[in-house]
């Protein structure tokens, strides 16, 4: 299951990179992507440790809770702040006629 998530995430990132220039891509992905991938790696590490130990402890539960909280923070950033960042910087950088994302907010 972990490999499926990584493959789907990689495909989505590849599609974004093929449609946008580097600066646009960074503006769309970087604000939430760092937190999201950190959450993903923490969750993968915790799940693999649980499988290896064959039981779950309090430390594992706290790691899973932290990963979910990080994921919620990444979703909030992606939903509310990425369109604002896009609107602010789209007037300064040439974006080849792409529309503003203000209709999302």
SULRAGI-V950124 format. One record per run of one state. SS is the DSSP state (2 for helix, 1 for strand, 0 for the rest). FROM is the first residue (numbers start at 1). LEN is the number of residues. Records with the same first field share a line. If there is no record, write none. Layout:
SS = FROM-LEN, FROM-LEN
This chain:
0 = 1-1, 20-2, 54-4, 91-15
2 = 2-18, 22-32, 58-33
